[in-house]
């Protein structure tokens, strides 16, 4: 004779961890966009790392791993396009420096 046992109560069933929620989903798209842009800019210009909190830095690293930053060569296929981009950047910088003086 086989004895059937009732199923265990809910609290005794196996606990499953929730699926991994990426760190960068803790922040709005706007926040991640701004922080990643600042990080990428400082990285490209070889500046000191920005003073982000460890949690935010982990989110930035995770986001960048999933969304690679294209190089200038990927963004601007022709040399003339790249030169035009840097000319616009130089013009903006000079205008800004003139404005703050």
C-alpha positions in Angstrom: 0.0 0.0 0.0 1.3 3.4 -1.0 0.6 6.3 1.3 -0.1 9.6 -0.5 1.2 12.7 1.2 -0.4 16.1 0.7 1.8 18.6 -1.1 3.9 20.8 1.2 2.6 24.2 2.2 3.7 27.2 0.1 6.3 28.3 2.6 8.0 24.9 2.4 8.3 24.8 -1.4 11.6 25.5 -3.0 12.4 29.1 -3.0 13.5 30.5 -6.4 15.5 33.7 -6.6 14.0 36.3 -8.9 15.6 36.5 -12.3 18.6 38.8 -12.5 17.6 42.4 -12.9 20.4 44.3 -14.5 21.9 47.1 -12.4 21.3 49.6 -15.1 17.5 49.0 -14.9 17.5 50.6 -11.5 18.0 54.0 -13.2 15.9 55.8 -15.7 16.9 55.8 -19.4 17.7 59.5 -19.0 19.9 59.0 -16.0 21.8 56.1 -17.6 22.1 58.1 -20.9 23.6 61.1 -19.1 26.0 59.1 -16.9 27.2 56.9 -19.7 27.7 59.9 -21.9 29.8 61.6 -19.2 31.8 58.4 -18.6 32.4 57.8 -22.4 33.5 61.5 -22.8 36.0 61.3 -19.9 37.2 57.9 -21.2 37.8 59.2 -24.7 39.5 62.3 -23.4 41.7 60.3 -21.0 40.4 62.2 -18.0 40.4 61.0 -14.4 37.5 58.7 -13.6 34.3 60.5 -12.5 33.3 60.2 -8.8 30.3 57.9 -9.3 29.0 55.8 -6.4 30.0 52.1 -6.6 26.4 51.0 -7.5 26.2 53.6 -10.3 29.6 52.6 -11.6 28.6 49.0 -11.6 25.5 49.9 -13.6 27.6 51.9 -16.1 30.0 49.0 -16.6 27.1 46.6 -17.0 25.4 48.9 -19.5 28.6 49.5 -21.5 29.2 45.7 -21.6 25.8 45.3 -23.2 25.9 48.4 -25.3 29.5 48.9 -26.7 30.6 52.4 -27.5 31.3 52.8 -31.2 34.7 54.2 -32.1 35.0 57.4 -34.1 36.0 55.3 -37.1 32.7 53.4 -36.8 30.7 56.6 -36.4 32.4 58.5 -39.2 33.4 56.3 -42.1 35.0 58.9 -44.2 38.0 61.1 -43.1 36.1 64.2 -44.2 33.2 63.3 -41.9 35.6 62.9 -39.0 37.4 66.1 -39.7 34.1 68.0 -39.9 33.1 66.5 -36.6 36.3 67.7 -34.9 36.0 71.1 -36.6 32.5 71.5 -35.1 33.8 70.5 -31.7 36.6 73.0 -31.9 34.2 75.8 -33.0 32.0 75.0 -30.0 34.9 75.0 -27.6 36.2 78.4 -28.9 32.7 79.8 -28.7 32.3 78.6 -25.1 35.7 80.0 -24.1 34.9 83.3 -25.7 31.5 83.4 -23.9 32.9 82.7 -20.4 35.6 85.4 -20.6 
